[in-house]
Amino acid sequence: MADTIDVAERLALTLEQGGLQKATARVMAAFLFCDADSVTASELVEQLGISSGSVSGAIKMLSTVGLIERVPAPGSRREHYRLREGAWATLMSTQNGMVQAMFEAADQGIKAAGADSPAARRLAEMRDFYGFMFRELPALVERWRTERDASAGP
């Protein structure tokens, strides 16, 4: 158990270095290492030793991006959550909206700065990168799903 806790905390640190808030990273790691089918917010508060507000905010953020979902728990008055099946592909699929927004922001920046300006040259690289990602990401996610389904077998 101690090994799992250490590894989960290291994963949380990696997620935090990748841009997540500390509490959100720890909650995400808890979901990844959870032995139960689902957990409640109060269980996460107790397990992680953080405030209920921090857990609530983390659950909201992780639900919004599609990584976790609320699940029925017959006989329980508390809301139960679990890591969503296919969470990573769902996350990348929802990121496509952000990729499109970045593309549009760069394109608007080019128009505002003037096509021949130094800013426009920098923004053009940003626009071209996000345009490429917007075109390629859906096919990449679909390839992942196909590979995952093929390796799962019958």
Sequence and secondary structure as in RCSB ss.txt:
>XXXX:A:sequence
MADTIDVAERLALTLEQGGLQKATARVMAAFLFCDADSVTASELVEQLGISSGSVSGAIKMLSTVGLIERVPAPG
SRREHYRLREGAWATLMSTQNGMVQAMFEAADQGIKAAGADSPAARRLAEMRDFYGFMFRELPALVERWRTERDA
SAGP
>XXXX:A:secstr
 HHHHHHHHHHHHHHHHTT  HHHHHHHHHHHH  SS EEHHHHHHHHT  HHHHHHHHHHHHHTTSEEEE  TT
 SS EEEE TTHHHHHHHHHHHHHHHHHHHHHHHHHHH TTSHHHHHHHHHHHHHHHHHHHHHHHHHHHHHHHHH
HH  
